[in-house]
Amino acid sequence: MNHDSKIYVAGHRGMVGSAIVRELQRRGYNNLVLRTHGELDLRRQEAVERFFATERPEYVFVAAAKVGGIVANQSALADFMYDNMIMEMNIIHSAWQTGCRKLEFLGSSCIYPRLAPQPMKEDCLLTSSLEPTNEAYALAKISGLKYCEYLNRQYGTDFISVMPTNLYGPNDNYHPEHSHVLPALIRRFHEAKTAGLDTVTCWGDGTPLREFLYVDDLADLCVFLMENYSGNETVNAGTGKEISIRELTELVAHIVGYTGAIVWDTTRPNGTPRKLLDVSKATAMGWTYKTELADGIKMTYKDFLENPTRAER
Ligand SMILES: NC(=O)c1ccc[n+]([C@@H]2O[C@H](COP(=O)([O-])OP(=O)(O)OC[C@H]3O[C@@H](n4cnc5c(N)ncnc54)[C@H](OP(=O)(O)O)[C@@H]3O)[C@@H](O)[C@H]2O)c1
C-alpha cells in the first residue's frame, strides 16, 4: 500500500470506520473512496457492483455492518443475519471481481464459541456452539471471514480479517436499547447526573470480566495488518487485560461525575463469566494497544458531550 493507493473504507461514518479513516489520514493515505449509507446501500448488489466497477478500489476495509448489543440482536435475529450476510458478500465478491489487491474484514470476538477456553485464541473459531443470543450475527460474520479464506484458497486473493474485542471510543452508538455496555453506561450515568438521580440500577452482580479496546488502537492495528499481514487465520485485537463489570461501572460513574449509589439487580442475568482474547499473535508481530481504559473513557465521554447528534442514536 503506498500513499497514492485508492482505499475504500466501507462504513466510514461508524465508530470503527471513522477511526480507520483517521488513522489512514494520519499515516498519509489520502486517496480514500467513501460513501455514506444514504449514497450506497451495501445490501443492494447491483449498486455495489456498479460502485466497484467504477471506482476499482485497490484496498478495502469492511467496517460496515449492522451492529448492536444483546437486546437489539435478540429482537431482530433475521435482520441481523440478512443485513450482515448480504452486505459483506456484496462487498467481498465485488472487491474480488474488480481485482482488489487486498481486503480486510472486521470480525468480532463475540463470534467465537460461547464456551471457548479463555483467553481465546484465533484457532478456537468454530470449535463448539455459538452464544444463542447473537447466533444470527455470528453466523453472518463467520460466513464473511470464511468467504475471504475461500477466495484466498480458490483464487489466490490476499483477503484478511481482524477479530476485535469490545470496542469503545469516539462515534460510538449511545442508543438506549441498541448500544454496547460501555457507551450504555456512559449515557446512563450522564443522564442520572443531569437528572440528579440518587440511584442507578445495573444488571447482574457485576462479577463478569470483560476486555475493552479503544477504537483508535484497533484502527492502528487494522492499518498495520493491511500493510504487513497476509494469511487465512484471523488476528485477535485486544488489550489482553480484563476488568469486572462492577469496576468498569464505578470507573465510568467516576469519570462522568455521577455521585449517587449503584444498585445491582441480581435477578437479571450476568452473561458469560469471562471473555478475554489471547493477543499473543498481534503482540508477536510487534503491535500492542496504547490507550489505558480510564484515559479512553475520558476521551469517549468528551466526544459524547461534544456530539449530541451521535449521542441521540
Ligand atoms: N463496536 C464494537 O464493540 C465492535 C466490537 C468488535 C467488532 N466490531 C466490528 O466492527 C465493525 C464496525 O462496527 P462499529 O461499531 O463501527 O458499528 P457502527 O458504528 O454501527 O458502524 C457501522 C457502519 O456501517 C454502516 N452501514 C450499516 N448498514 C449499512 C448499509 N446497508 N449500507 C451502507 N452502510 C451501512 C452504518 O451506517 P449508518 O449508521 O448510516 O447505518 C455505519 O456507518 C463491525 O463489523 C463489527 O462487528 C465492533
The ligand as a Gaussian input file, in Angstrom:
#p B3LYP/6-31G(d) Opt

LIG

0 1
 N      -18.475000      -1.866000      18.408000
 C      -17.832000      -2.903000      18.903000
 O      -17.670000      -3.060000      20.126000
 C      -17.242000      -3.927000      17.978000
 C      -16.522000      -4.982000      18.554000
 C      -15.966000      -5.943000      17.721000
 C      -16.123000      -5.847000      16.347000
 N      -16.811000      -4.811000      15.808000
 C      -16.976000      -4.811000      14.343000
 O      -16.596000      -3.588000      13.752000
 C      -17.418000      -3.322000      12.609000
 C      -17.976000      -1.909000      12.697000
 O      -18.681000      -1.752000      13.917000
 P      -18.999000      -0.302000      14.529000
 O      -19.043000      -0.469000      15.999000
 O      -18.127000       0.710000      13.904000
 O      -20.504000      -0.101000      14.036000
 P      -21.266000       1.271000      13.691000
 O      -20.687000       2.382000      14.469000
 O      -22.716000       0.979000      13.808000
 O      -20.889000       1.484000      12.161000
 C      -21.383000       0.650000      11.136000
 C      -21.423000       1.435000       9.858000
 O      -21.978000       0.617000       8.834000
 C      -22.910000       1.395000       8.096000
 N      -23.957000       0.579000       7.497000
 C      -24.835000      -0.239000       8.137000
 N      -25.685000      -0.778000       7.244000
 C      -25.338000      -0.291000       6.026000
 C      -25.847000      -0.475000       4.710000
 N      -26.897000      -1.298000       4.463000
 N      -25.263000       0.209000       3.691000
 C      -24.228000       1.038000       3.933000
 N      -23.689000       1.241000       5.152000
 C      -24.247000       0.587000       6.189000
 C      -23.510000       2.329000       9.135000
 O      -24.093000       3.447000       8.517000
 P      -25.463000       4.069000       9.168000
 O      -25.131000       4.341000      10.604000
 O      -25.723000       5.269000       8.344000
 O      -26.480000       2.975000       9.011000
 C      -22.260000       2.695000       9.937000
 O      -21.555000       3.759000       9.340000
 C      -18.483000      -4.414000      12.602000
 O      -18.129000      -5.388000      11.668000
 C      -18.432000      -5.007000      13.987000
 O      -18.752000      -6.361000      14.012000
 C      -17.374000      -3.841000      16.587000

